[in-house]
Amino acid sequence: MFALLKKEISSFFSSVTGYLVIAVFLLTTGLFLWVIPGEFNIPFSGYSTLEPLFYLAPWIYLFLVPAVTMRLFADEKKSGTLELLLVRPLTTYQIIWAKYLAAVIVITLSLLPTFIYFYSVYQLGHPVGNIDTGGTWGSYIGLFFLAAVYAAIGIFASSVTDNQVIAFILAIILSFFFYTGFESIASIPALHGIQNTIIYLGIDEHYSSISRGVVDSRDIIYFASVIAFFIIITKTVLDSRKWE
């Protein structure tokens, strides 16, 4: 499994994919937070906060994470190497986890340089250090789990097709639905009595909860459950190929 994990990480950085994801994420957030005038520009706001980053990042990752995961199984299917991979002395779960963890590592690497933003805002505060540190670290944790869920969704999307573009689009649609779709469903008048339950099923509810600086075990369990769900159905899809 670790050999496959290492191979997948190497493949990301032997092509432009890994570097492009990191560069696009940092360039986009950097421009909005520090250059382009507007509601997300930190110096213009006059407040020492990274809230604009944690508002923008889920939407940016909505496109970047599927770009990372779209080739993981779709490319194997198209090239005909998936069957060879499935008959190796690895369980289906080990193959899935190796590819999934490789994607999560690449995504995490795109997030780490934003600690420079945290340091900058920390120094810009008046007095120095006048920033909600607890809320900021909570938001980082929440953003990591959100990206991890996107990656699990992307892995599943890549497993159901041999077309990377279709895998990319499907991952975006599913990620968007899990991020904000449940809130839209909950707004239907006929569901008024259970709207809180429906909203609780969405990513944004738990991401916002952690972003307040309180890491609740219920939020961690939610993220872990959604990840496990998509890993399990990805295994089901791949195992079905063994009988074709």
C-alpha positions in Angstrom: 0.0 0.0 0.0 2.8 2.4 0.9 4.6 1.7 -2.4 1.4 2.6 -4.3 0.9 5.7 -2.1 4.4 6.8 -2.9 3.9 6.1 -6.6 0.6 8.1 -6.7 2.3 11.1 -4.9 5.2 10.9 -7.3 2.8 10.9 -10.3 1.2 14.1 -9.1 4.5 15.9 -9.0 6.1 14.3 -12.0 3.4 16.0 -14.1 2.0 19.5 -13.6 -1.1 18.5 -11.7 0.3 18.8 -8.1 2.2 22.0 -8.8 -0.8 23.5 -10.7 -3.2 22.8 -7.9 -1.0 24.4 -5.3 -0.2 27.4 -7.6 -3.8 28.0 -8.5 -5.0 27.8 -4.9 -2.4 30.2 -3.6 -2.7 32.6 -6.5 -6.5 32.8 -6.3 -6.6 33.2 -2.6 -3.6 35.6 -2.6 -5.2 37.9 -5.2 -8.6 38.0 -3.4 -7.1 38.5 0.1 -4.3 40.9 -0.6 -4.6 42.5 -4.1 -8.1 42.8 -5.5 -10.2 45.5 -3.7 -13.4 44.1 -2.3 -15.1 42.4 0.6 -12.5 39.7 0.8 -9.5 42.0 0.8 -7.9 41.9 4.3 -6.0 45.2 4.4 -9.1 47.0 3.0 -11.4 45.5 5.7 -9.4 46.9 8.6 -9.9 43.8 10.6 -7.2 41.2 11.5 -9.1 38.1 10.5 -8.7 35.2 8.1 -12.4 34.7 7.7 -12.3 35.7 4.0 -9.9 32.8 3.3 -12.1 30.3 5.0 -15.1 31.6 3.0 -13.3 31.4 -0.3 -11.4 28.2 0.1 -14.4 25.7 0.1 -15.5 27.2 -3.3 -12.0 27.1 -4.8 -11.5 23.5 -3.6 -14.8 22.7 -5.1 -13.0 22.8 -8.5 -9.4 22.0 -7.5 -10.0 18.8 -5.6 -12.0 17.2 -8.4 -9.1 18.2 -10.7 -6.8 16.2 -8.4 -9.0 13.1 -8.1 -10.5 12.9 -11.6 -7.7 10.8 -13.0 -7.1 8.4 -10.1 -9.3 5.6 -11.3 -10.7 7.0 -14.6 -7.2 7.0 -16.1 -6.6 3.4 -14.9 -9.8 2.3 -16.6 -9.1 4.1 -19.8 -5.6 2.7 -20.1 -6.8 -0.8 -19.1 -4.4 -1.0 -16.1 -7.2 -1.1 -13.5 -7.6 -4.9 -13.8 -3.9 -5.4 -13.4 -4.0 -3.2 -10.3 -7.0 -5.2 -8.8 -5.2 -8.5 -9.1 -2.1 -7.3 -7.3 -1.5 -8.6 -3.8 -3.4 -5.6 -2.4 -7.0 -5.5 -1.1 -9.4 -3.2 -2.9 -9.5 -1.0 0.3 -5.7 -0.7 0.3 -5.7 0.5 -3.4 -8.5 3.0 -2.7 -6.8 4.3 0.5 -3.5 4.7 -1.2 -5.0 6.8 -4.0 -7.2 8.7 -1.5 -4.4 9.6 0.9 -2.2 10.7 -2.0 -4.9 13.1 -3.1 -5.4 14.4 0.5 -1.6 14.9 0.9 -1.5 17.0 -2.3 -4.4 19.1 -1.2 -2.9 19.6 2.3 0.3 20.8 0.7 -1.7 23.5 -1.1 -3.1 24.6 2.3 0.2 24.7 4.3 1.6 27.8 2.6 -1.4 29.8 3.7 0.1 29.8 7.2 2.0 32.8 5.8 -1.3 34.6 5.6 -1.9 33.8 9.3 1.5 35.1 10.2 0.9 38.3 8.2 -2.5 39.0 9.8 -1.1 38.2 13.2 1.6 40.8 12.7 -0.8 43.4 11.2 -3.1 43.2 14.2 -3.3 46.2 16.6 -1.8 45.3 18.9 0.3 42.5 17.3 -1.4 39.2 17.8 -4.9 40.6 17.9 -6.6 37.7 16.0 -9.0 35.0 17.0 -6.3 32.2 17.1 -8.8 29.6 18.3 -11.3 30.3 15.6 -8.5 30.4 13.0 -7.1 27.0 13.9 -10.6 25.6 14.1 -11.2 26.9 10.6 -8.0 25.3 9.3 -9.1 22.0 10.8 -12.6 22.3 9.3 -11.1 23.2 5.9 -8.9 20.1 6.0 -11.8 17.9 6.7 -13.9 19.6 4.1 -11.2 19.0 1.5 -10.9 15.4 2.7 -14.6 14.9 2.1 -14.3 16.4 -1.4 -11.4 14.0 -2.1 -13.5 11.0 -1.1 -16.3 12.2 -3.3 -13.8 12.7 -6.1 -12.4 9.2 -5.7 -15.9 7.8 -6.1 -16.6 9.9 -9.1 -13.4 8.7 -10.7 -14.3 5.1 -10.1 -17.6 5.1 -12.0 -16.2 6.3 -15.4 -13.2 6.1 -17.6 -13.6 9.7 -18.7 -11.7 12.2 -16.6 -14.0 15.1 -17.7 -17.1 13.3 -16.6 -15.4 12.3 -13.3 -14.5 16.0 -12.8 -18.0 17.3 -13.4 -19.6 14.5 -11.3 -17.3 15.3 -8.4 -18.1 19.0 -8.6 -21.9 18.3 -8.6 -21.8 15.9 -5.7 -19.4 18.1 -3.7 -21.6 21.1 -4.3 -24.6 19.2 -3.2 -23.0 18.0 0.0 -21.7 21.5 0.7 -24.8 23.6 0.2 -27.5 21.4 -1.3 -29.0 20.2 1.9 -29.7 23.9 2.9 -31.6 24.4 -0.3 -33.7 21.2 0.3 -34.4 22.3 3.9 -35.8 25.6 2.6 -38.7 23.7 1.0 -41.9 24.7 3.0 -43.2 21.1 3.2 -40.0 20.1 5.1 -40.3 22.8 7.7 -40.6 20.3 10.6 -37.3 18.5 9.8 -35.3 21.3 8.3 -32.7 21.3 11.1 -32.1 17.6 10.6 -31.7 18.1 6.8 -29.3 21.0 7.3 -27.3 18.8 9.7 -26.6 16.4 6.8 -24.6 19.1 4.9 -20.9 19.8 5.1 -21.4 23.6 5.6 -23.2 23.1 8.9 -20.2 21.2 10.4 -17.6 23.3 8.7 -19.1 26.4 10.2 -19.3 24.7 13.6 -15.6 23.8 13.7 -14.7 27.3 12.4 -16.0 28.8 15.6 -13.0 27.3 17.3 -14.7 24.5 19.1 -13.8 21.1 17.7 -16.9 19.0 18.5 -16.6 15.2 18.3 -20.0 15.2 16.5 -18.5 17.2 13.6 -15.4 14.9 13.4 -17.7 11.9 13.4 -19.8 13.5 10.6 -16.8 14.1 8.3 -15.3 10.6 9.0 -18.7 9.0 8.3 -19.1 10.8 4.9 -15.5 9.9 3.9 -16.1 6.2 5.0 -19.4 6.2 3.0 -17.8 7.2 -0.2 -14.8 4.9 0.3 -17.2 2.0 0.8 -19.3 2.7 -2.3 -16.1 3.2 -4.3 -15.0 -0.3 -3.2 -18.4 -1.6 -4.3 -18.0 -0.1 -7.7 -14.5 -1.5 -8.2 -15.4 -4.9 -6.9 -18.2 -5.1 -9.4 -15.5 -5.0 -12.2 -14.0 -8.2 -10.9 -17.2 -10.0 -12.0 -17.6 -8.4 -15.4 
